[in-house]
Amino acid sequence: MLLKKTVVFLIKISDNGIGINSEQQPKIFSPNFTAKSEGMGLGFAMLKSIIEATGGKIWFQSESDNGTTFFVELMEYKD
């Protein structure tokens, strides 16, 4: 039996801000969603699309008044 070993990289990005409120959390990766007065709301939607197109994953955990942590999981690229 041959087993293919897959290398996965996990990138973790944290802040200590106010967090993402529970009303905004389900929308955070939706196109045209923004919590700012400026911007088009495409950043996180595009990021998620690119990461998933490569077989990766992106998700986050947020806690009110304790900040947010984003996780990006990417597979090793072999040519």
C-alpha positions in Angstrom: 0.0 0.0 0.0 1.4 3.4 -1.0 0.4 6.5 1.0 0.9 9.9 -0.5 2.2 12.3 2.1 0.8 15.8 1.8 2.5 18.8 3.3 0.2 21.5 4.6 1.2 25.0 5.7 -0.9 26.9 8.3 -0.6 30.6 8.4 -2.1 32.4 11.5 -2.6 36.1 11.6 -3.9 37.7 14.8 -4.8 41.1 16.0 -5.9 42.4 19.4 -8.7 44.7 18.2 -12.4 44.8 19.0 -13.2 41.6 17.0 -15.7 41.1 14.2 -19.2 41.3 15.5 -21.5 38.3 15.2 -23.8 40.1 12.7 -20.9 40.6 10.3 -19.2 37.2 10.7 -21.3 35.3 8.2 -20.8 38.0 5.6 -17.1 38.6 5.9 -16.1 36.6 2.8 -19.1 37.8 0.7 -18.4 39.9 -2.4 -19.3 43.6 -1.9 -19.5 43.4 1.9 -17.6 46.0 3.7 -17.7 47.4 7.3 -15.8 50.5 6.2 -17.0 53.8 4.8 -14.6 53.3 1.8 -13.8 50.3 -0.3 -15.6 47.9 -2.5 -15.7 44.9 -0.2 -13.8 42.6 -2.6 -10.7 41.9 -0.6 -11.7 38.9 1.6 -14.0 37.5 -1.2 -11.1 37.5 -3.7 -8.6 36.2 -1.1 -11.0 33.2 -0.3 -11.5 32.5 -4.0 -7.8 32.4 -4.7 -6.9 30.3 -1.7 -9.7 27.8 -2.4 -8.7 27.6 -6.1 -5.3 26.2 -4.9 -7.0 23.6 -2.7 -6.5 25.7 0.5 -8.8 26.9 3.2 -9.3 30.2 5.0 -11.3 30.8 8.2 -11.3 33.0 11.3 -12.1 33.1 15.0 -13.2 36.3 16.6 -13.9 37.3 20.1 -15.5 40.6 21.2 -12.9 42.9 22.7 -10.1 40.3 22.2 -9.5 40.5 18.5 -9.6 38.2 15.5 -7.4 35.4 14.2 -7.4 34.4 10.5 -6.1 31.0 9.5 -4.9 30.1 6.0 -4.2 26.6 5.2 -2.2 26.0 2.0 -0.9 22.8 0.3 2.7 22.5 -0.8 3.1 23.2 -4.5 5.2 20.7 -6.4 6.0 21.2 -10.0 
